[in-house]
Amino acid sequence: MRFSCQRAEGHKNDYRDAEAIARAVQRPTMHFVRIKTPQQMDLLALHKVRSRLVRQRTGTINQVRVWPPFPRAGSTTRMFVLGGRAEIFAA
């Protein structure tokens, strides 16, 4: 790409950031992104929360699986998580 590294400048500050933005806007191939509607932002927030919950649940399940006090597959002892409390039952 032709404009990828026009010139590298160190010591970043607000003035240089504004200068770089002004240069970028003047490029003929500059693509602008539409501003998201409140409904789109709400939906994105919902997806992020759901994703975080799934990631936390998966992590908790993986932690319980490798926890030594609980037997591995094929055992008659079972663990159930009910209401945030782990209960161990012998079958």
Helices and strands as residue ranges (DSSP letters): H 14-25, H 38-65, E 77-82, E 85-90
